[in-house]
Amino acid sequence: MTEGFGRTVRVVVCDDEQLLREALSRLVDVAPDLTVVGLAGNGAEALEAVARHSPDVVLMDIRMPVLDGIEATRRIVRGHPRTRILILTTYDLDSYVYAALQAGASGFLLKDAPSERLRDGIRIVAAGNSVLAPEATARMIEALRPDLPDEADRVLLTAITNLTGREREVFDLVATGLSNQQIAERLTISRYTVKVHVSSMLAKLGLPDRIQAVLALSRLRPHL
């Protein structure tokens, strides 16, 4: 179980497949601290649901009619900054996930993720943090073919090389989608220590959150 949000998390579920939309709604509603306040079959309906219900989190599909999940994410983040977007995807949507993260989504999970992982993901983004599906993160990064780094990325490359050995280990693991708990288990250190290293690493790199660490690694891996 993740750290609590402090109150019931209000969720809008957006997917163009009705059966999946209803199944996701049931999976969310079974948790006493989560409640579905709206359903949407496309991005335009998601915008209406967000305006009507002011949810904490939107579970957002990407490929949808009328308005896709990427543009819907961009508009929601711009018009309703307190609402967080959690993308639900499949393995064949890596480039779309990257675009959604750039549009301001707080993370992504696979559609076939275990029920409790999905519920924990909602809690994580509602609390202002990011969540990434480690099964798909590495695939997404490898699928991208970045151009030569611009000046800002060259500065970032220098900052990465100046990380301590442990901070670089943490950076690499964060950028593959692992949670603090998973990193702690991998490095055999406490979760608190991981949190300290993550904060220090992000500060040194001038990155606001874990999502930007993933995007940075996707661009810069060939140059590291």
Summary of the structure (lengths in Angstrom):
residues: 224
radius of gyration: 17.3
end to end distance: 35.2
largest distance: 49.7
contacts: 732
relative contact order: 0.11
helix: 57%
strand: 13%
